[in-house]
Amino acid sequence: FPGFVLRILSAEQTPTSSHLFATVGMFMIGFGGVFLHSLLSARPDPVVALWAALQKFGAFALVALGVAHGLFAWLALCVACFDFVSGLLASLYWRKLAVSQS
């Protein structure tokens, strides 16, 4: 529901922005699904945790940049902070997995 989320974030709503927002959401769901799949497996893969962490840090940086440029309302910083904390947790988990498998 990109239109609903874009309205909450006070972002511009055009067919292009809605489509790109939906595309980014699809990739976030994909990364999240792969990470969850790895977490639930008997042998979680540290590479998946690493890339999930990097994706979360990238999302944090780009949403914060969007707020700084006036593309999103300040409320989007809540989303950005959640992504940052998720990135920290994923990177800590990656480190734990990497150490335990070496």
C-alpha positions as CSV (number, residue, x, y, z in Angstrom):
1,F,0.0,0.0,0.0
2,P,2.5,2.6,-1.1
3,G,-0.1,5.4,-1.4
4,F,-1.1,5.0,2.3
5,V,2.4,5.0,3.6
6,L,3.5,7.9,1.4
7,R,0.5,10.0,2.7
8,I,1.6,9.2,6.3
9,L,5.1,10.3,5.5
10,S,3.9,13.5,3.7
11,A,5.7,12.4,0.6
12,E,4.9,13.3,-3.0
13,Q,2.4,10.9,-4.5
14,T,2.8,10.4,-8.2
15,P,2.5,7.2,-10.2
16,T,6.3,7.0,-10.4
17,S,7.0,7.6,-6.7
18,S,4.3,5.1,-5.8
19,H,5.7,2.5,-8.1
20,L,9.3,3.0,-6.9
21,F,8.2,2.9,-3.3
22,A,6.4,-0.4,-3.9
23,T,9.5,-1.8,-5.7
24,V,11.7,-0.8,-2.7
25,G,9.2,-2.4,-0.4
26,M,9.3,-5.6,-2.4
27,F,13.1,-5.8,-2.0
28,M,12.8,-5.1,1.7
29,I,10.3,-8.0,2.0
30,G,12.7,-10.2,0.0
31,F,15.7,-9.4,2.3
32,G,13.5,-9.9,5.4
33,G,12.2,-13.2,4.1
34,V,15.7,-14.5,3.3
35,F,17.0,-13.4,6.7
36,L,14.0,-15.0,8.5
37,H,14.6,-18.2,6.5
38,S,18.2,-18.2,7.6
39,L,17.4,-17.5,11.2
40,L,15.0,-20.4,11.3
41,S,17.3,-22.9,9.6
42,A,19.4,-25.4,11.5
43,R,22.6,-23.6,10.3
44,P,22.0,-19.9,9.9
45,D,24.2,-18.3,7.3
46,P,26.4,-15.4,8.5
47,V,26.5,-13.9,5.0
48,V,22.7,-13.5,5.0
49,A,22.9,-11.7,8.4
50,L,25.7,-9.4,7.1
51,W,23.8,-8.4,4.0
52,A,20.5,-7.9,5.9
53,A,22.4,-5.6,8.3
54,L,23.9,-3.6,5.3
55,Q,20.5,-3.3,3.8
56,K,19.1,-1.9,7.0
57,F,21.9,0.6,7.4
58,G,21.4,1.7,3.8
59,A,17.7,2.1,4.4
60,F,18.4,4.2,7.5
61,A,20.8,6.5,5.7
62,L,18.5,7.0,2.7
63,V,15.3,7.7,4.7
64,A,17.3,10.1,6.9
65,L,18.6,11.8,3.8
66,G,15.1,12.0,2.4
67,V,13.9,13.7,5.6
68,A,16.9,16.1,5.5
69,H,16.0,17.0,1.9
70,G,12.3,17.6,2.8
71,L,11.0,14.6,0.8
72,F,9.5,12.9,3.9
73,A,8.0,14.2,7.1
74,W,9.9,14.0,10.4
75,L,7.8,10.9,11.3
76,A,9.9,9.0,8.7
77,L,12.8,9.3,11.2
78,C,10.9,6.7,13.4
79,V,11.1,4.3,10.4
80,A,14.8,5.2,9.9
81,C,15.6,4.6,13.6
82,F,13.9,1.3,13.5
83,D,16.0,0.3,10.5
84,F,19.1,1.5,12.3
85,V,18.4,-0.6,15.4
86,S,17.5,-3.6,13.1
87,G,20.8,-3.1,11.4
88,L,22.7,-3.1,14.7
89,L,21.0,-6.3,15.8
90,A,21.6,-8.0,12.5
91,S,25.3,-7.0,12.6
92,L,25.7,-8.3,16.2
93,Y,24.1,-11.5,15.1
94,W,26.4,-11.7,12.1
95,R,29.4,-11.3,14.3
96,K,28.2,-14.0,16.7
97,L,27.6,-16.4,13.8
98,A,30.9,-15.6,12.1
99,V,32.8,-16.2,15.4
100,S,31.0,-19.4,16.2
101,Q,31.6,-20.8,12.7
102,S,35.3,-20.0,12.6
